[in-house]
């Protein structure tokens, strides 16, 4: 295998593993937020705002993995 093949394989692993964590994290985050809103409906605005901030921070990890994968594909 040459260097390009290893770079493509590494890009696949980067985006695959890099999307696995945020997928699990966002599922857990939304589930707990819905549970919190069900327990305290009057706090739904605060819980929803915090949930969206958490989703944004968690999704940033997947975007970093995507950038690394693109760099591996086109630069290496």
C-alpha positions as CSV (number, residue, x, y, z in Angstrom):
1,X,0.0,0.0,0.0
2,X,1.2,3.5,-0.7
3,X,0.9,6.6,1.3
4,X,-2.3,7.7,-0.4
5,X,-4.1,4.5,0.5
6,X,-3.1,4.9,4.1
7,X,-4.3,8.5,4.1
8,X,-7.7,7.4,2.7
9,X,-8.0,4.7,5.3
10,X,-7.1,7.1,8.1
11,X,-9.7,9.6,6.8
12,X,-12.3,6.9,6.9
13,X,-11.4,6.0,10.5
14,X,-11.2,9.7,11.5
15,X,-14.8,10.5,10.3
16,X,-16.2,7.1,11.4
17,X,-14.9,7.3,15.0
18,X,-15.2,11.0,15.1
19,X,-18.9,10.8,14.4
20,X,-19.6,7.9,16.8
21,X,-18.9,9.9,20.0
22,X,-21.1,12.9,19.1
23,X,-23.9,10.7,17.9
24,X,-24.0,8.9,21.3
25,X,-23.5,12.2,23.2
26,X,-26.3,14.0,21.4
27,X,-28.7,11.1,21.9
28,X,-27.9,11.0,25.6
29,X,-28.2,14.8,25.9
30,X,-31.5,15.1,24.1
31,X,-32.9,12.1,26.1
32,X,-32.0,13.7,29.4
33,X,-33.3,17.1,28.3
34,X,-36.7,15.6,27.5
35,X,-36.7,13.8,30.8
36,X,-35.9,17.1,32.6
37,X,-38.7,18.9,30.7
38,X,-41.1,16.2,31.6
39,X,-40.3,16.5,35.3
40,X,-40.3,20.3,35.3
41,X,-42.3,21.8,32.5
42,X,-41.9,25.3,33.8
43,X,-38.1,25.1,33.3
44,X,-38.4,24.0,29.7
45,X,-37.0,27.2,28.2
46,X,-33.8,27.0,30.3
47,X,-33.4,23.3,29.7
48,X,-33.9,23.7,25.9
49,X,-31.4,26.6,25.7
50,X,-28.8,24.5,27.6
51,X,-29.6,21.5,25.4
52,X,-28.9,23.5,22.2
53,X,-25.6,24.9,23.5
54,X,-24.6,21.3,24.4
55,X,-25.6,20.0,21.0
56,X,-23.5,22.7,19.3
57,X,-20.4,21.9,21.5
58,X,-20.8,18.2,20.9
59,X,-21.3,18.6,17.1
60,X,-18.1,20.6,17.0
61,X,-16.2,17.3,17.6
62,X,-17.7,15.8,14.5
63,X,-16.9,18.8,12.5
64,X,-13.2,18.7,13.6
65,X,-13.1,15.0,12.5
66,X,-14.6,16.0,9.1
67,X,-11.9,18.7,8.7
68,X,-9.2,16.2,9.5
69,X,-10.6,13.6,7.1
70,X,-10.8,16.2,4.3
71,X,-7.2,17.3,5.0
72,X,-6.1,13.6,4.9
73,X,-7.9,13.0,1.6
74,X,-6.7,16.1,-0.3
75,X,-3.4,17.1,1.3
76,X,-1.7,13.8,2.0
